[in-house]
Amino acid sequence: CNGGPPPRKELPAALQRVCALLTRYSPLWALSVALVGVSRPSAFCPLSALPVVQRALATLMLAMGLSTTPAELACAVGEVRVLGLNSLCCFGLMPLTALAVGSALKCDAEMLTGVVLLGAVSGGQASNLFALLANGDAALSVVATTTTTLLGVLATPCLAHLLLGGVSIPVDATGVLRSVASLVLVPLLFGVAMGLRLPALVARVAPLCPAVGVLSTLVLVAGGASSSASLLVASDGAWRAHAAAVAPPLAGGAVALALAALARPPARGTRAPPI
């Protein structure tokens, strides 16, 4: 689709190097803060507070909005086949993969429930950031994760009931919709609107958006790691929890990449990770 953002302004050389360091090695920074959060939870404990998490997520989505145009979003909404494939991966491939991995690792009932739920939820906003960092179709990734989040209000409880032998998972549909609106759609659309109303300003700040997104994601990772440290380290069979959390995304990502190649989307579309 046409209608890309205006040409970005060059950042000062020193700031370019800092941003490049943040974005190029973002997986390393994420792993580092996760390890610190698990080994020293008190270091990042304040970052696990709900208001901090909400602000970090909203900042991430604002950065995505500043990097996206209405034309790109409209084009992404029209990718019905790709969005359908994304939904099939989220609510078909991933739950079954998670169930298979949890069963193979002989997880107990409580852990298996958690693994299956992890596989049955929608794609996360971190995939939007990594689509942007990979020079992929960030708009398509945003639309994909937003649609699966909305579908998950119904799909996730049904999948849990089906795959876990009648387990009932209550979902606050109103709360989910409110969160999606306030933490995802509002900052995203505000960023898009800024690009329309103040294109010169957005062209100046847009080069900073990937680095801002990485910093916001690091806050989310650090807070999550610190709040879950006791379960990730001290609990019996913690290695199973780690393996069960890592294996399904790796397997699902490989299959999704193969399916994306068969669907023949544009090259940037294969770098819009939905799961």
C-alpha positions in Angstrom: 0.0 0.0 0.0 1.0 3.6 -0.5 0.9 6.4 2.0 4.1 5.8 4.0 5.3 8.2 6.7 7.2 11.3 5.7 11.0 11.1 5.4 12.5 10.9 8.9 14.9 13.5 10.1 18.4 12.4 11.0 19.3 12.2 14.6 22.5 13.6 16.0 25.3 11.0 15.6 25.7 10.2 19.3 21.9 9.7 19.7 21.9 7.5 16.6 24.5 5.3 18.2 22.5 5.0 21.4 19.3 4.1 19.6 21.1 1.6 17.4 22.6 0.0 20.5 19.2 -0.3 22.1 17.4 -1.7 19.1 20.0 -3.9 17.6 20.7 -5.8 20.9 17.1 -5.6 22.3 16.9 -9.4 22.9 20.1 -9.2 24.9 18.8 -6.3 27.0 15.4 -8.1 27.6 17.2 -11.3 28.7 19.5 -9.2 31.0 16.7 -7.4 32.8 14.8 -10.6 33.1 17.7 -12.3 34.8 18.2 -9.4 37.1 14.5 -9.3 37.9 14.5 -13.0 38.8 17.7 -13.0 40.8 17.1 -9.7 42.5 13.4 -9.0 42.5 13.7 -6.0 44.8 15.7 -4.2 42.1 12.7 -4.0 39.8 9.8 -4.5 42.2 8.4 -1.0 41.6 8.1 -1.7 37.9 5.6 -4.5 38.5 3.0 -2.0 39.8 -0.1 -1.9 37.6 0.1 1.8 36.8 3.7 1.4 35.7 2.8 -1.5 33.4 -0.1 0.4 32.0 2.0 3.5 31.2 4.7 1.3 29.6 2.2 -0.4 27.4 0.6 2.9 26.4 4.0 4.4 25.6 4.8 1.4 23.4 1.6 1.7 21.5 2.1 5.5 21.1 5.5 4.8 19.6 3.8 2.3 17.2 1.2 4.9 16.3 3.9 7.5 15.5 5.5 5.0 13.2 2.3 4.1 11.3 0.0 5.9 8.9 -3.7 5.6 8.3 -3.1 4.2 4.8 -0.9 1.5 6.3 -3.6 0.6 8.9 -6.3 0.6 6.2 -4.2 -1.7 4.1 -3.6 -4.1 7.0 -7.3 -4.3 7.8 -7.9 -5.4 4.2 -5.5 -8.3 4.6 -8.3 -10.7 5.4 -6.5 -13.9 4.4 -3.4 -13.0 6.5 -5.5 -12.0 9.5 -7.5 -15.2 9.2 -4.3 -17.2 9.2 -3.1 -15.3 12.2 -6.3 -16.1 14.1 -5.9 -19.7 13.2 -2.4 -19.8 14.5 -3.3 -18.0 17.7 -6.4 -20.1 18.6 -5.6 -23.4 16.8 -1.9 -24.0 16.4 -0.7 -22.4 19.6 -3.1 -24.0 22.1 -2.5 -27.5 20.6 1.2 -26.9 20.6 1.1 -25.8 24.2 -1.0 -28.8 25.2 1.5 -31.2 23.4 4.5 -29.6 25.1 2.9 -29.6 28.5 2.0 -33.2 28.2 5.4 -34.2 26.9 7.1 -32.5 29.8 4.7 -34.3 32.2 3.5 -31.0 33.8 1.1 -31.3 36.7 -2.5 -30.2 36.3 -1.9 -26.7 37.6 1.2 -26.1 35.4 -0.5 -27.7 32.4 -3.4 -25.3 32.8 -1.1 -22.3 32.8 0.8 -23.6 29.7 -2.4 -24.1 27.8 -3.7 -20.7 28.8 -0.4 -19.2 27.6 -0.9 -20.9 24.3 -4.6 -19.9 24.1 -4.2 -16.1 24.6 -3.8 -13.6 21.8 -0.6 -12.2 20.4 1.1 -9.6 22.5 2.1 -6.1 21.8 5.8 -6.9 21.9 5.4 -8.5 18.5 4.4 -5.1 17.1 7.7 -3.7 18.3 9.7 -6.5 16.8 7.9 -6.2 13.5 9.0 -2.5 13.5 12.6 -3.4 14.5 12.7 -6.0 11.7 11.5 -3.4 9.1 8.4 -5.5 8.8 4.7 -4.6 8.4 4.2 -3.0 11.8 0.7 -1.9 10.9 -0.3 -5.5 10.0 1.2 -6.7 13.3 -0.8 -4.1 15.2 -4.1 -5.1 13.5 -3.3 -8.8 13.9 -2.7 -8.6 17.7 -5.7 -6.2 18.2 -8.1 -8.6 16.4 -6.9 -11.6 18.3 -7.2 -9.8 21.6 -10.8 -9.0 20.8 -11.5 -12.6 19.6 -9.8 -13.9 22.7 -12.6 -12.7 24.9 -14.6 -15.6 23.6 -12.0 -17.9 22.2 -9.7 -18.3 25.2 -12.3 -19.5 27.7 -13.8 -21.9 25.1 -10.4 -23.4 24.3 -9.6 -23.8 28.0 -12.9 -25.6 28.6 -12.3 -27.8 25.6 -8.6 -28.7 26.1 -8.6 -28.9 29.9 -11.5 -31.2 30.4 -14.2 -28.7 31.4 -12.1 -26.1 33.3 -14.0 -22.8 33.5 -11.9 -19.7 33.0 -13.9 -16.5 33.8 -13.1 -13.5 31.6 -14.1 -10.0 32.3 -15.1 -9.0 28.7 -15.9 -5.4 29.7 -12.5 -5.1 31.4 -10.7 -6.5 28.4 -12.4 -4.2 26.0 -11.8 -1.2 28.3 -8.1 -2.1 28.5 -7.7 -2.6 24.8 -9.4 0.8 24.2 -7.4 2.8 26.7 -4.0 1.1 26.5 -3.8 0.1 22.9 -6.2 1.9 20.6 -6.2 5.4 22.2 -2.4 5.8 22.2 -2.1 4.1 18.8 -4.6 6.3 17.2 -3.3 9.4 18.9 0.1 8.7 17.4 -1.4 8.2 14.0 -3.4 11.5 14.4 -0.2 13.3 15.3 1.4 12.1 12.1 -1.5 13.7 10.2 -1.7 16.9 12.1 2.0 17.5 12.8 4.0 15.6 10.2 7.1 17.7 10.5 7.3 17.1 14.3 6.6 13.4 13.9 9.3 13.1 11.3 11.7 14.4 13.9 10.7 12.1 16.7 9.9 9.0 14.6 13.6 7.8 14.6 13.4 7.6 18.4 10.2 5.5 18.4 11.9 2.0 18.1 14.3 2.9 21.0 11.4 4.2 23.1 9.5 1.0 22.3 12.4 -1.1 23.4 12.7 0.8 26.7 9.0 0.4 27.3 9.2 -3.4 26.7 12.2 -3.6 29.0 10.1 -2.1 31.8 7.4 -4.7 31.1 9.9 -7.5 31.1 11.6 -6.3 34.3 8.4 -5.9 36.2 7.0 -9.3 35.1 10.3 -11.1 36.0 10.5 -9.5 39.5 6.9 -10.2 40.3 7.2 -13.9 39.3 10.7 -14.5 40.6 9.6 -16.8 43.5 7.7 -19.1 41.1 10.4 -19.1 38.4 13.2 -20.0 40.7 12.1 -21.5 44.0 9.2 -23.7 42.9 9.6 -27.5 42.3 10.0 -28.3 38.7 10.8 -24.8 37.7 12.8 -26.1 34.7 9.5 -27.5 33.4 7.9 -24.1 33.6 10.8 -22.5 31.7 10.8 -25.2 29.0 7.0 -25.1 28.7 7.0 -21.3 28.3 9.8 -21.3 25.7 9.1 -24.3 23.5 5.6 -23.4 22.2 6.5 -20.0 20.9 9.6 -21.4 19.1 7.6 -24.2 17.6 4.6 -22.0 16.7 6.8 -19.3 15.3 8.5 -21.8 13.0 5.2 -23.2 11.7 3.7 -19.7 11.4 6.7 -18.6 9.3 6.2 -21.6 7.0 2.5 -20.9 6.7 3.2 -17.2 5.9 5.5 -18.3 3.1 2.8 -20.5 1.7 0.3 -17.6 1.9 2.7 -15.5 -0.1 2.3 -12.2 1.6 4.6 -9.3 0.7 8.1 -9.7 2.1 7.4 -7.2 4.9 4.3 -9.1 5.9 6.3 -12.2 6.9 8.0 -10.0 9.4 4.8 -9.0 11.3 5.0 -11.7 14.0 1.5 -12.4 15.3 2.3 -15.0 17.9 
